[in-house]
Amino acid sequence: MLQFPPVVEQLAVIRRGVEKIVPEHELAARLEQSRVSGTPLRIKYGIDPTGIDVHLGHTVPLRKLRQFQHLGHQAVIIIGNYTALVGDPSGRDQARARLTQQQVEANAVDYLNQVGKVIDLGRAEVIRNGDWFGAMSFLDVLELCGKVTVAQLLTREDFAKRYQAEQPIFLHECLYPVMQAWDSVRVRADVELGGTEQLYSFMLARDLQRDQNLPQQIGVMSPILVGTDGTRRMGKSLGNYIGVGEPPFEMIKKFMQLPDAVMRMYFELLTELPLEQVESLLAGHPKDAKIALAQAVIDEYHAQGAGAAAAAQWQREIGERALPADIAAVSISRRELHEGTIPAARLLVLVGLCPTTSEARRAIAQGGAYLGEQKDRIASHETPVAVKPGLLIFVGKKRVVRVELTAD
């Protein structure tokens, strides 16, 4: 009989980085039942092969799945080769572009190799939901659809918003949550992992399991990982993602551009670092915290030491070049500013980076003038630059000054 850690220890692991457990009161009882009987819980996670890159947003529930594996439970991965043909409408205000079966199959080829970087595939059940949906007759589909009302579907936040805005909701989209819920019936899921936007589908699965006289699953939902832009959810279509299969140097370049505000979320959801250590890192310099974060994540998906090597390369090729040790401070009068701003070309002349306005315009037009530690390119010589003490201004690769403001 399998031996499981005490329930209180399991709950401490499970709850890290989790926003919601529904219904939470059932989880401890289910874990205790599992421990006493020596029977592992069946932990379901579904992933649709809608693209070829598994990104860090995908790894949030996958890491939770790995934690359940370490606790002794059974991982069940559903490759949604049929749900991918529909497209998950969660969190969307319009229909997804539909994929062909050939595109889905092509995308699925590399998925498991990347998922294997996160969990132990040798101890997981891997099932394609096309195994049952592909065998269903139209009468079977009608019977399944007869278990769900239109009113139930319209309680989904995304559908409700589109309905109120008089935007189209296509019939095939309505099948997605039903299909996802039926997956839980077929694999007899005890727990399903996913994001908070999946609550409707998780609860629908409970209804369908009850209808089939099966134990009802518990939803363990993680926050939605925001992308490298710091605002929108991480996604391939938005171009704001970090892929687990990307080279280490490409990964660290993206980590170093993260907004400071998302650092706590990234540490909590993407690493196993103790929270006390995380707090200490966040209290220090943001660059050091980002390097520590990048190294921890990169080492997990590449060879040990790859993170340190990538950090050294970044420091050598980007970090040192961006911020020389002897940056000159140049003072300009606040009187030069209009409502705190000044035209870009005028600013370059005032701080001495260009001798004339014509040369300043030329440098900007050639894409060689930048602002701030992240070296944001100045778009136009007329761009109004908000000048604050400490602002870094670059022209070319070597000329840089730090602005100070005087009252006169």
C-alpha positions in Angstrom: 0.0 0.0 0.0 1.3 3.4 -0.9 2.4 5.8 1.9 1.4 9.4 1.6 2.6 12.4 3.7 0.2 13.7 6.4 -2.7 15.7 5.0 -1.5 18.9 6.6 1.8 18.6 4.8 0.1 17.9 1.5 -2.2 20.9 1.8 0.8 23.2 2.5 2.4 22.1 -0.8 -0.9 22.2 -2.8 -2.0 25.7 -1.6 1.2 27.5 -2.6 0.5 29.7 -5.6 -3.2 28.6 -5.7 -5.9 31.2 -5.9 -9.0 29.1 -5.4 -9.9 25.5 -4.4 -13.5 24.6 -5.1 -15.0 23.2 -3.0 -12.1 23.6 -0.6 -13.7 21.8 2.3 -13.7 18.5 0.3 -10.0 18.5 -0.5 -8.7 17.6 3.0 -11.3 14.8 3.3 -10.4 13.4 -0.1 -6.7 13.5 0.7 -7.3 11.8 4.0 -9.4 9.1 2.3 -6.6 8.6 -0.2 -4.0 8.3 2.6 -5.9 5.8 4.6 -6.8 3.6 1.7 -3.4 3.9 0.0 -5.1 4.9 -3.2 -3.7 7.8 -5.1 -6.0 10.6 -6.3 -6.3 11.0 -10.0 -5.1 14.6 -10.9 -6.3 15.8 -14.3 -4.7 18.5 -16.5 -5.8 19.1 -20.1 -3.7 20.9 -22.6 -4.8 21.8 -26.2 -2.0 21.6 -28.9 -3.0 25.0 -30.4 0.7 25.9 -31.0 4.1 24.4 -30.8 5.6 26.2 -27.7 4.8 25.3 -24.1 5.3 28.5 -22.3 5.7 29.4 -18.6 2.0 30.1 -18.3 1.4 26.4 -19.1 3.9 25.4 -16.5 1.9 26.9 -13.6 -0.6 24.0 -13.5 2.0 21.5 -14.8 4.2 22.4 -11.8 1.2 21.8 -9.5 0.7 18.5 -11.3 4.3 17.6 -10.6 3.8 18.5 -6.9 0.9 16.1 -6.8 3.1 13.4 -8.3 5.8 14.0 -5.6 3.0 13.6 -3.0 2.3 10.1 -4.5 -0.8 10.9 -6.6 -1.6 9.9 -10.2 -1.1 12.5 -13.0 -3.5 12.3 -15.9 -2.7 14.5 -18.8 -5.3 14.9 -21.5 -4.0 16.0 -24.9 -7.0 17.8 -26.2 -6.7 16.9 -29.9 -10.4 17.3 -30.3 -11.1 20.2 -27.9 -8.3 22.0 -29.8 -10.4 21.8 -33.0 -13.0 23.9 -31.2 -10.7 26.3 -29.4 -11.0 27.3 -25.7 -13.2 30.5 -25.5 -12.2 31.2 -21.9 -11.2 34.8 -21.3 -11.9 35.8 -24.9 -14.3 38.4 -26.2 -14.4 36.9 -29.7 -14.2 33.4 -31.3 -10.9 31.8 -31.8 -9.6 31.1 -35.2 -10.3 27.4 -35.8 -7.5 25.0 -36.5 -7.5 22.0 -38.9 -7.0 18.5 -37.7 -3.7 18.4 -39.5 -2.5 21.5 -37.8 -3.5 20.1 -34.4 -1.7 16.9 -35.0 1.4 18.7 -36.2 1.4 20.9 -33.1 1.0 17.8 -30.8 4.2 16.2 -32.0 6.5 18.3 -29.8 4.1 19.0 -27.0 4.9 16.0 -24.9 8.7 16.5 -25.2 8.2 20.0 -23.7 5.7 18.8 -21.0 8.3 16.2 -20.1 10.6 19.0 -18.9 8.1 19.7 -16.1 6.5 16.4 -15.0 7.6 12.8 -14.9 5.9 11.4 -18.0 7.0 7.9 -17.1 4.6 8.0 -14.1 1.8 9.8 -15.9 -1.2 8.7 -17.9 -1.3 10.5 -21.2 -4.6 10.3 -23.1 -6.0 12.0 -26.1 -9.6 13.0 -25.8 -10.1 12.1 -29.5 -10.1 8.5 -28.2 -13.7 9.0 -27.1 -14.9 12.0 -29.0 -13.8 10.5 -32.3 -15.8 7.4 -31.6 -19.1 9.3 -30.7 -22.0 9.1 -33.0 -24.3 12.1 -33.6 -26.8 10.5 -31.2 -24.1 10.3 -28.5 -23.4 14.1 -29.0 -27.1 14.9 -28.7 -27.3 12.9 -25.5 -24.4 14.7 -24.0 -25.7 18.1 -25.1 -29.0 17.3 -23.5 -27.3 17.3 -20.1 -26.5 21.1 -20.3 -28.9 24.0 -20.7 -28.3 27.2 -22.7 -28.9 29.2 -19.5 -26.1 27.3 -17.8 -23.7 28.2 -20.7 -24.6 31.9 -20.5 -23.5 32.0 -16.9 -19.9 31.8 -18.2 -18.4 35.2 -17.9 -17.0 35.3 -21.4 -20.2 34.2 -23.0 -22.3 36.5 -20.9 -20.1 39.5 -21.9 -20.4 38.7 -25.6 -24.1 38.1 -25.3 -24.7 41.5 -23.6 -22.4 43.2 -26.2 -24.4 41.5 -29.0 -21.3 39.8 -30.2 -21.7 36.4 -31.9 -21.4 33.2 -29.8 -21.0 30.3 -32.2 -22.6 26.9 -31.4 -19.3 25.0 -31.7 -17.8 27.2 -28.9 -20.6 26.2 -26.6 -19.4 22.6 -27.0 -15.9 23.3 -25.5 -16.8 23.5 -21.8 -19.1 20.4 -22.3 -16.3 18.5 -23.9 -13.8 19.5 -21.2 -16.2 18.5 -18.5 -16.9 15.1 -20.2 -13.1 14.5 -20.2 -13.3 14.5 -16.4 -16.0 11.8 -16.5 -14.1 9.6 -18.8 -10.8 9.7 -16.8 -12.6 9.7 -13.4 -10.8 12.8 -12.2 -10.6 13.5 -8.5 -8.9 16.8 -8.9 -8.6 19.1 -12.0 -5.9 21.7 -12.4 -6.2 24.9 -14.3 -6.6 28.7 -14.2 -9.3 30.6 -12.5 -11.1 31.2 -15.8 -11.9 27.5 -15.9 -14.3 27.5 -12.9 -17.4 27.0 -15.0 -16.0 24.0 -16.8 -14.7 22.5 -13.5 -18.1 22.8 -11.9 -19.9 21.5 -15.0 -17.7 18.4 -14.7 -18.9 17.9 -11.2 -22.5 17.9 -12.4 -21.7 15.4 -15.2 -19.8 13.2 -12.7 -22.7 13.2 -10.3 -25.1 12.3 -13.2 -22.9 9.3 -13.9 -22.8 8.3 -10.1 -19.1 9.1 -9.9 -17.2 11.0 -7.1 -17.1 14.7 -8.0 -13.8 16.3 -8.8 -12.3 19.3 -6.9 -11.0 22.3 -8.9 -7.5 23.6 -7.9 -7.1 26.9 -9.7 -4.0 29.0 -10.1 -3.8 32.7 -10.9 -3.4 33.6 -14.5 0.3 34.3 -15.2 0.7 37.6 -16.8 3.1 37.9 -19.8 6.3 39.8 -20.2 4.3 43.0 -20.8 3.1 42.8 -17.2 -0.6 43.3 -18.0 -2.1 40.7 -20.3 -2.1 36.9 -19.7 0.9 35.1 -21.1 0.1 33.8 -24.6 1.6 32.7 -27.8 -0.8 34.8 -29.9 0.2 38.0 -27.9 3.9 37.5 -28.3 4.4 38.1 -24.5 5.5 34.6 -23.5 8.7 32.8 -22.5 8.8 29.3 -23.9 10.4 26.4 -21.9 12.1 25.2 -25.1 13.8 28.6 -25.8 17.6 28.9 -25.6 18.7 30.1 -22.1 20.0 33.4 -23.3 16.7 34.2 -25.1 14.9 33.3 -21.9 17.0 35.5 -19.6 16.7 38.5 -22.0 12.9 38.3 -21.5 13.2 37.9 -17.8 15.4 41.0 -17.5 12.7 43.0 -19.2 9.9 42.0 -16.7 8.1 44.8 -14.9 9.1 44.8 -11.2 5.4 44.5 -10.2 5.1 41.0 -11.5 8.2 39.6 -9.8 6.5 38.2 -6.7 4.0 36.3 -8.9 6.7 34.8 -11.0 8.7 33.6 -8.0 5.7 32.1 -6.3 4.3 30.3 -9.4 7.4 29.4 -11.3 10.0 28.4 -8.6 10.3 26.3 -5.5 12.4 29.0 -3.7 11.2 29.4 0.0 9.0 32.4 0.4 11.4 33.9 3.0 14.2 33.8 0.4 11.8 35.4 -2.2 11.0 38.3 0.2 14.7 38.9 0.8 15.4 39.0 -3.0 12.5 41.4 -3.6 13.8 43.7 -0.9 17.1 44.1 -2.8 18.0 45.4 -6.3 15.4 44.4 -8.9 18.2 43.4 -11.3 19.6 40.9 -8.8 16.1 39.5 -8.2 15.5 39.1 -11.9 18.8 37.3 -12.4 18.0 34.9 -9.5 14.5 34.2 -10.9 15.8 33.6 -14.4 18.6 31.3 -13.2 16.1 29.2 -11.1 13.7 28.8 -14.0 16.3 28.2 -16.7 18.1 25.5 -14.6 14.8 23.7 -14.3 14.2 23.4 -18.1 17.9 23.2 -19.3 21.1 21.6 -17.9 22.1 22.5 -14.4 24.3 25.7 -14.6 22.6 26.9 -17.8 21.0 29.7 -15.8 24.3 31.0 -14.5 25.9 30.8 -17.9 23.0 32.8 -19.4 23.3 35.4 -16.7 27.0 35.8 -17.3 26.4 36.2 -21.0 23.6 38.7 -20.4 25.8 40.7 -18.1 28.7 40.6 -20.6 26.7 41.5 -23.7 23.9 43.6 -22.4 24.1 44.5 -18.8 27.6 46.0 -18.8 27.0 47.8 -22.1 23.8 49.3 -20.9 25.0 50.8 -17.7 28.7 51.9 -17.6 30.2 52.3 -14.1 31.1 56.0 -14.8 28.0 57.6 -16.1 28.4 61.4 -16.2 25.7 63.5 -14.5 24.5 66.5 -16.5 22.3 69.2 -15.0 19.6 71.1 -16.9 17.3 73.8 -15.6 13.6 73.0 -15.0 12.9 76.2 -16.9 13.8 74.3 -20.1 10.8 72.0 -19.5 7.2 72.5 -20.4 4.9 70.7 -18.1 7.8 68.4 -17.2 8.7 67.5 -20.8 11.0 68.7 -23.5 11.3 67.8 -27.2 13.8 64.9 -27.7 16.2 66.7 -30.1 16.4 69.7 -27.8 17.2 67.4 -24.8 20.1 65.7 -26.6 21.7 69.0 -27.3 21.1 70.4 -23.8 22.8 67.3 -22.2 25.7 67.5 -24.6 25.2 64.3 -26.4 24.8 66.1 -29.7 26.5 69.4 -30.6 23.6 70.6 -32.8 19.9 70.1 -33.3 20.6 68.7 -36.8 22.9 66.0 -35.4 20.4 65.2 -32.7 17.6 64.8 -35.3 20.0 62.6 -37.4 20.8 60.3 -34.4 17.1 59.9 -33.6 16.1 59.2 -37.2 18.8 56.5 -37.5 17.4 54.8 -34.4 20.5 55.5 -32.2 19.0 57.5 -29.3 17.5 55.8 -26.2 16.0 56.5 -22.8 16.1 54.7 -19.5 17.8 51.5 -18.3 15.8 49.4 -20.7 17.1 51.7 -23.6 13.7 52.5 -25.1 14.3 53.9 -28.5 13.3 57.6 -29.1 10.8 57.5 -32.0 10.9 61.1 -33.2 12.9 64.3 -32.7 9.6 65.9 -31.6 8.8 63.2 -29.0 8.1 65.0 -25.7 10.4 63.4 -23.2 9.3 63.4 -19.5 12.4 64.4 -17.6 12.9 63.3 -14.1 16.1 63.2 -11.9 18.2 60.2 -12.8 16.9 59.8 -16.3 19.5 57.9 -18.5 19.9 59.1 -22.1 22.0 57.2 -24.7 23.3 58.1 -28.1 25.0 55.3 -29.9 26.7 52.5 -28.0 29.0 54.4 -25.8 27.6 57.9 -25.1 25.4 58.1 -22.0 24.5 60.7 -19.4 22.4 60.8 -16.3 20.1 63.9 -16.0 19.9 66.1 -12.9 17.5 69.0 -12.6 18.2 72.4 -11.2 15.7 75.0 -10.0 17.2 77.9 -11.9 
